[in-house]
Amino acid sequence: MPIKVERVLFRVGEDSFAVTLPKSWVSYCQLKHGDMVEVIANDDVIIRAKKPSDDTSEDKS
């Protein structure tokens, strides 16, 4: 689901900035309050949904 939107940075406290995420993307990824996202910053910035690891599926014998 490609989404291209412009967002404005806003200040959070003295040393941080924040940006909001499009509701359509959050809904598409089935994210909710408190879920984690991963931010990868190189020349570009990539934000992706972070899925919790399922340790119960691994065979630990």
GUDOPA-489436 format. One record per atom (N, C-alpha, C, O, CB): residue number from 1; residue in one letter; atom name; y negated, x negated, z negated. Coordinates in steps of 0.1 Angstrom, whole numbers, always signed. Glycine has a CB too. Example, Ala and Ser with C-alpha at 12.3 -4.5 7.8 and 13.67 -1.06 7.14 Angstrom:
// GUDOPA-489436
NODE   volo   loza   martor      py      px      pz
NODE      1      a        N     +57    -132     -78
NODE      1      a       CA     +45    -123     -78
NODE      1      a        C     +33    -132     -78
NODE      1      a        O     +33    -142     -85
NODE      1      a       CB     +45    -113     -90
NODE      2      s        N     +22    -128     -71
NODE      2      s       CA     +11    -137     -71
NODE      2      s        C      +0    -129     -79
NODE      2      s        O     -11    -134     -80
NODE      2      s       CB      +6    -141     -57
***
This chain:
// GUDOPA-489436
NODE   volo   loza   martor      py      px      pz
NODE      1      m        N     +12      -8      +0
NODE      1      m       CA      +0      +0      +0
NODE      1      m        C     -12      -9      +0
NODE      1      m        O     -17     -12     -11
NODE      1      m       CB      +0     +10     -12
NODE      2      p        N     -18     -12     +11
NODE      2      p       CA     -30     -21     +12
NODE      2      p        C     -42     -13      +7
NODE      2      p        O     -44      -2     +12
NODE      2      p       CB     -32     -26     +26
NODE      3      i        N     -49     -19      -2
NODE      3      i       CA     -62     -13      -7
NODE      3      i        C     -72     -24      -7
NODE      3      i        O     -70     -35     -12
NODE      3      i       CB     -60      -7     -22
NODE      4      k        N     -83     -21      +0
NODE      4      k       CA     -94     -31      +0
NODE      4      k        C    -107     -24      -6
NODE      4      k        O    -112     -14      +0
NODE      4      k       CB     -97     -36     +14
NODE      5      v        N    -111     -29     -17
NODE      5      v       CA    -123     -23     -24
NODE      5      v        C    -132     -35     -29
NODE      5      v        O    -127     -46     -31
NODE      5      v       CB    -119     -13     -35
NODE      6      e        N    -144     -32     -31
NODE      6      e       CA    -153     -41     -37
NODE      6      e        C    -155     -37     -52
NODE      6      e        O    -156     -25     -55
NODE      6      e       CB    -167     -42     -30
NODE      7      r        N    -155     -47     -61
NODE      7      r       CA    -157     -45     -75
NODE      7      r        C    -168     -53     -80
NODE      7      r        O    -171     -64     -75
NODE      7      r       CB    -144     -47     -83
NODE      8      v        N    -175     -49     -90
NODE      8      v       CA    -186     -57     -97
NODE      8      v        C    -180     -63    -110
NODE      8      v        O    -174     -56    -118
NODE      8      v       CB    -198     -47     -99
NODE      9      l        N    -183     -75    -112
NODE      9      l       CA    -180     -82    -124
NODE      9      l        C    -189     -77    -135
NODE      9      l        O    -201     -75    -133
NODE      9      l       CB    -180     -97    -123
NODE     10      f        N    -184     -75    -147
NODE     10      f       CA    -193     -72    -158
NODE     10      f        C    -189     -80    -170
NODE     10      f        O    -177     -85    -172
NODE     10      f       CB    -192     -57    -162
NODE     11      r        N    -199     -83    -178
NODE     11      r       CA    -197     -92    -190
NODE     11      r        C    -190     -85    -201
NODE     11      r        O    -193     -73    -204
NODE     11      r       CB    -211     -97    -195
NODE     12      v        N    -181     -92    -207
NODE     12      v       CA    -173     -88    -219
NODE     12      v        C    -175     -99    -229
NODE     12      v        O    -169    -109    -229
NODE     12      v       CB    -158     -85    -216
NODE     13      g        N    -184     -96    -239
NODE     13      g       CA    -186    -106    -249
NODE     13      g        C    -195    -117    -244
NODE     13      g        O    -202    -115    -234
NODE     13      g       CB    -173    -112    -255
NODE     14      e        N    -195    -129    -250
NODE     14      e       CA    -203    -140    -246
NODE     14      e        C    -197    -149    -235
NODE     14      e        O    -204    -154    -226
NODE     14      e       CB    -206    -149    -258
NODE     15      d        N    -184    -150    -235
NODE     15      d       CA    -177    -160    -226
NODE     15      d        C    -168    -154    -216
NODE     15      d        O    -160    -162    -210
NODE     15      d       CB    -170    -170    -234
NODE     16      s        N    -168    -141    -214
NODE     16      s       CA    -158    -135    -205
NODE     16      s        C    -164    -125    -195
NODE     16      s        O    -175    -120    -198
NODE     16      s       CB    -146    -129    -213
NODE     17      f        N    -157    -123    -184
NODE     17      f       CA    -161    -113    -175
NODE     17      f        C    -148    -104    -172
NODE     17      f        O    -137    -108    -175
NODE     17      f       CB    -166    -119    -162
NODE     18      a        N    -151     -92    -167
NODE     18      a       CA    -140     -83    -164
NODE     18      a        C    -142     -76    -151
NODE     18      a        O    -154     -76    -146
NODE     18      a       CB    -138     -73    -176
NODE     19      v        N    -132     -70    -145
NODE     19      v       CA    -133     -62    -133
NODE     19      v        C    -123     -51    -135
NODE     19      v        O    -113     -52    -141
NODE     19      v       CB    -130     -71    -120
NODE     20      t        N    -127     -39    -129
NODE     20      t       CA    -118     -28    -130
NODE     20      t        C    -108     -28    -118
NODE     20      t        O    -111     -34    -108
NODE     20      t       CB    -125     -15    -131
NODE     21      l        N     -97     -21    -120
NODE     21      l       CA     -87     -20    -109
NODE     21      l        C     -87      -6    -104
NODE     21      l        O     -89      +4    -111
NODE     21      l       CB     -72     -24    -115
NODE     22      p        N     -85      -5     -91
NODE     22      p       CA     -85      +9     -85
NODE     22      p        C     -74     +18     -91
NODE     22      p        O     -62     +13     -92
NODE     22      p       CB     -83      +8     -69
NODE     23      k        N     -77     +30     -94
NODE     23      k       CA     -68     +39    -100
NODE     23      k        C     -56     +41     -91
NODE     23      k        O     -44     +43     -96
NODE     23      k       CB     -75     +52    -104
NODE     24      s        N     -58     +42     -78
NODE     24      s       CA     -47     +44     -69
NODE     24      s        C     -37     +33     -69
NODE     24      s        O     -25     +36     -68
NODE     24      s       CB     -53     +46     -54
NODE     25      w        N     -42     +21     -71
NODE     25      w       CA     -32      +9     -72
NODE     25      w        C     -25     +10     -85
NODE     25      w        O     -13      +8     -85
NODE     25      w       CB     -40      -4     -70
NODE     26      v        N     -32     +13     -96
NODE     26      v       CA     -25     +14    -109
NODE     26      v        C     -15     +25    -109
NODE     26      v        O      -4     +23    -114
NODE     26      v       CB     -36     +17    -120
NODE     27      s        N     -18     +36    -103
NODE     27      s       CA      -8     +47    -102
NODE     27      s        C      +3     +43     -93
NODE     27      s        O     +15     +46     -96
NODE     27      s       CB     -15     +60     -96
NODE     28      y        N      +1     +37     -82
NODE     28      y       CA     +11     +33     -72
NODE     28      y        C     +21     +23     -79
NODE     28      y        O     +33     +24     -77
NODE     28      y       CB      +5     +26     -60
NODE     29      c        N     +16     +14     -87
NODE     29      c       CA     +25      +5     -94
NODE     29      c        C     +30     +11    -107
NODE     29      c        O     +38      +4    -115
NODE     29      c       CB     +17      -8     -98
NODE     30      q        N     +27     +23    -110
NODE     30      q       CA     +32     +30    -122
NODE     30      q        C     +29     +22    -135
NODE     30      q        O     +37     +21    -144
NODE     30      q       CB     +47     +32    -121
NODE     31      l        N     +16     +17    -135
NODE     31      l       CA     +11     +10    -147
NODE     31      l        C      +5     +20    -157
NODE     31      l        O      +0     +30    -153
NODE     31      l       CB      +2      -1    -143
NODE     32      k        N      +5     +16    -169
NODE     32      k       CA      -2     +24    -179
NODE     32      k        C      -9     +15    -189
NODE     32      k        O      -8      +3    -189
NODE     32      k       CB      +8     +33    -187
NODE     33      h        N     -17     +21    -198
NODE     33      h       CA     -25     +14    -207
NODE     33      h        C     -16      +4    -215
NODE     33      h        O      -5      +8    -220
NODE     33      h       CB     -32     +23    -217
NODE     34      g        N     -20      -8    -216
NODE     34      g       CA     -12     -18    -224
NODE     34      g        C      -2     -26    -215
NODE     34      g        O      +3     -37    -220
NODE     34      g       CB      -4     -11    -234
NODE     35      d        N      +1     -22    -203
NODE     35      d       CA      +9     -30    -194
NODE     35      d        C      +2     -43    -190
NODE     35      d        O     -10     -44    -190
NODE     35      d       CB     +13     -22    -181
NODE     36      m        N     +10     -53    -186
NODE     36      m       CA      +5     -66    -183
NODE     36      m        C      +4     -67    -168
NODE     36      m        O     +12     -61    -160
NODE     36      m       CB     +14     -77    -188
NODE     37      v        N      -7     -74    -163
NODE     37      v       CA      -8     -78    -149
NODE     37      v        C      -9     -93    -149
NODE     37      v        O     -13     -99    -159
NODE     37      v       CB     -20     -71    -142
NODE     38      e        N      -5     -99    -138
NODE     38      e       CA      -6    -113    -136
NODE     38      e        C     -17    -117    -127
NODE     38      e        O     -19    -111    -116
NODE     38      e       CB      +8    -119    -131
NODE     39      v        N     -26    -126    -131
NODE     39      v       CA     -37    -130    -123
NODE     39      v        C     -34    -145    -118
NODE     39      v        O     -33    -154    -126
NODE     39      v       CB     -51    -129    -130
NODE     40      i        N     -34    -147    -105
NODE     40      i       CA     -32    -160     -99
NODE     40      i        C     -45    -164     -92
NODE     40      i        O     -49    -157     -82
NODE     40      i       CB     -19    -160     -89
NODE     41      a        N     -51    -174     -97
NODE     41      a       CA     -64    -178     -91
NODE     41      a        C     -63    -192     -85
NODE     41      a        O     -61    -202     -92
NODE     41      a       CB     -75    -178    -102
NODE     42      n        N     -64    -193     -72
NODE     42      n       CA     -65    -205     -64
NODE     42      n        C     -78    -204     -56
NODE     42      n        O     -88    -202     -62
NODE     42      n       CB     -52    -208     -55
NODE     43      d        N     -77    -206     -43
NODE     43      d       CA     -88    -203     -35
NODE     43      d        C     -91    -188     -35
NODE     43      d        O    -103    -184     -34
NODE     43      d       CB     -86    -208     -20
NODE     44      d        N     -81    -180     -35
NODE     44      d       CA     -82    -166     -36
NODE     44      d        C     -77    -161     -50
NODE     44      d        O     -72    -170     -58
NODE     44      d       CB     -73    -159     -25
NODE     45      v        N     -79    -149     -53
NODE     45      v       CA     -74    -143     -66
NODE     45      v        C     -64    -132     -62
NODE     45      v        O     -67    -123     -55
NODE     45      v       CB     -86    -138     -75
NODE     46      i        N     -52    -133     -68
NODE     46      i       CA     -42    -123     -66
NODE     46      i        C     -39    -117     -80
NODE     46      i        O     -37    -124     -90
NODE     46      i       CB     -29    -130     -60
NODE     47      i        N     -39    -104     -80
NODE     47      i       CA     -35     -96     -92
NODE     47      i        C     -23     -88     -88
NODE     47      i        O     -23     -81     -78
NODE     47      i       CB     -47     -87     -96
NODE     48      r        N     -13     -90     -96
NODE     48      r       CA      +0     -82     -93
NODE     48      r        C      +5     -77    -106
NODE     48      r        O      +3     -82    -117
NODE     48      r       CB     +10     -91     -86
NODE     49      a        N     +13     -66    -105
NODE     49      a       CA     +19     -60    -117
NODE     49      a        C     +30     -69    -122
NODE     49      a        O     +38     -75    -114
NODE     49      a       CB     +25     -46    -113
NODE     50      k        N     +30     -71    -135
NODE     50      k       CA     +40     -79    -141
NODE     50      k        C     +51     -70    -147
NODE     50      k        O     +48     -62    -156
NODE     50      k       CB     +34     -88    -153
NODE     51      k        N     +63     -72    -142
NODE     51      k       CA     +74     -64    -146
NODE     51      k        C     +80     -71    -158
NODE     51      k        O     +82     -83    -158
NODE     51      k       CB     +84     -62    -135
NODE     52      p        N     +84     -63    -169
NODE     52      p       CA     +90     -70    -180
NODE     52      p        C    +104     -75    -176
NODE     52      p        O    +111     -69    -169
NODE     52      p       CB     +92     -60    -192
NODE     53      s        N    +107     -87    -181
NODE     53      s       CA    +120     -92    -178
NODE     53      s        C    +131     -85    -186
NODE     53      s        O    +129     -81    -197
NODE     53      s       CB    +121    -107    -181
NODE     54      d        N    +142     -83    -179
NODE     54      d       CA    +153     -75    -185
NODE     54      d        C    +164     -85    -190
NODE     54      d        O    +173     -88    -182
NODE     54      d       CB    +159     -64    -175
NODE     55      d        N    +163     -90    -202
NODE     55      d       CA    +172    -100    -207
NODE     55      d        C    +186     -94    -210
NODE     55      d        O    +196    -101    -211
NODE     55      d       CB    +167    -106    -220
NODE     56      t        N    +187     -81    -211
NODE     56      t       CA    +200     -74    -213
NODE     56      t        C    +209     -75    -202
NODE     56      t        O    +222     -73    -203
NODE     56      t       CB    +198     -60    -218
NODE     57      s        N    +204     -77    -189
NODE     57      s       CA    +213     -77    -178
NODE     57      s        C    +219     -91    -175
NODE     57      s        O    +229     -92    -167
NODE     57      s       CB    +205     -73    -165
NODE     58      e        N    +215    -101    -182
NODE     58      e       CA    +220    -115    -180
NODE     58      e        C    +233    -116    -188
NODE     58      e        O    +234    -111    -199
NODE     58      e       CB    +210    -125    -184
NODE     59      d        N    +243    -123    -182
NODE     59      d       CA    +255    -126    -190
NODE     59      d        C    +253    -139    -198
NODE     59      d        O    +251    -149    -192
NODE     59      d       CB    +267    -128    -180
NODE     60      k        N    +253    -137    -211
NODE     60      k       CA    +250    -149    -220
NODE     60      k        C    +263    -154    -226
NODE     60      k        O    +263    -159    -237
NODE     60      k       CB    +240    -145    -230
NODE     61      s        N    +274    -153    -219
NODE     61      s       CA    +287    -159    -225
NODE     61      s        C    +289    -173    -222
NODE     61      s        O    +299    -179    -226
NODE     61      s       CB    +299    -151    -220
***
